[in-house]
Amino acid sequence: AVSPTPDSYGAAYLTASTAGAPCLAIRARGWYVSGFEFDALADSACVYFDGVTSNSNASGTVIEDCLFVGQNQGLYGLHVANTNASCGLVVIRNNRFYGFTSGSTDGACMQCTNTSTDAPGLWTVEDNWFADSDNLIKDMSFKMCTVRNNTFVAGGANQSPTQKLKNTNGSLTNFYGNSFGGVYTLAGGYVAGSGDDWSGNMAEDVAGEAANGWTFKVPAS
């Protein structure tokens, strides 16, 4: 699915027609989505990777050059929920996420709410911008993924994120070239998974984990 008016955000946009529904649910492998604006309804998602419905599997999806707008009411920019299918080999590239501050619970630009099938694995998340939400990337559980060259903004016009990049249940993922806003500590909202490599990101100088603006260890307390 490619927008007929790429890079003209607002000219071609998607929103749900049913309360609580996502703008777009992906249930099949290999979709390519580019150039759209997604406007979330209240307590809803912009894009939903459905691994819950029988025979659904969003593996191999590529999403790039899109705008994810929470409208200060949406719950998720990208919601991954996999209980009966994995969701591997996904690419999330050059997108903008903001405004996820749901009234019912903490919003997030990206979140995986189930890790029973080791999703997401083998992803590439690059050149994205995350800001102005309750959380940025929360509990995604990246496993053997590459997360590079993204911007994590510590504040925003309406919200200052609690969790900026949390990979608690993830493992063996490389994070490099990212711009980490705020304080590079666990309390600052940066949490590594088991065996992750977080060297080579830009962050404020924090003794022990970063020096001269570059990280060389995983975030600590």
Residue, then its C-alpha position, 0 to 999 in steps of 0.5 A: a500500500v503506497s500513498p498516492t500523495p507521498d510526503s504530503y501528510g494530511a492529503a492522504y490519511l487513514t483513521a478508523s471508522t469504529a471506536g477502539a479500532p486501529c487505523l490499519a490492522i496487518r494480518a498477512r506477511g510481506w506488506y509494504v506501507s509507505g507515505f501515509e498519515f495515521d490518526a489514532l482514535a481514542d484509546s486505539a492504535c494507528v497500526y496493529f500487527d495482529g498475531v492473535t487472530s487465527n492464521s494471522n502473521a505480520s512478518g516481513t512487513v515494511i513501513e516507511d515514510c509514514l506519520f503516526v499521530g496520536q492526537n493526544q488520545g491514541l494508545y499506540g502508534l504501532h501495537v504488536a500483539n502476538t500469541n499464536a504467530s511470530c512477527g519477524l523480519v520487519v522494517i520500520r524506517n523513517n517514520r514520525f511518531y507523536g501524541f500518544t497519551s491515552g486517557s485510559t492508560d499510558g500511551a506509547c509510540m511503539q509497544c509489544t503487549n505479548t512476548s510468548t512467541d518471541a516477537p519481535g525478532l530480527w527487526t530493523v528500526e532505523d531513522n525514526w523520530f519519537a516524541d511528545s508521548d507518555n512513552l516512546i518505545k515501551d516493552m518492545s522485547f526486541k530480540m536479535c534486532t538492529v535499532r539505529n539512527n533514531t531520535f528519542v525526544a525527552g520532552g514535548a509540547n504536551q508530554s514528557p515520556t517516562q519510558k524512552l527505550k525499554n527492552t526489558n524482555g528482549s535480548l541480543t539486540n544492537f542499538y547504535g547511532n541513536s540520539f537519546g534525549g534526557v538522562y541515559t540511565l534506567a531512571g531516565g527511561y532507558v532499559a537494556g535487554s539481556g546481551d544487548d549492545w548499546s555502544g555508540n549512541m549519542a547521550e548526555d554524559v553519565a559517568g560509567e555508561a557514557a563519555n563525551g556524548w557517546t555511550f559505551k555501556v548499557p544504561a545503569s541506575 
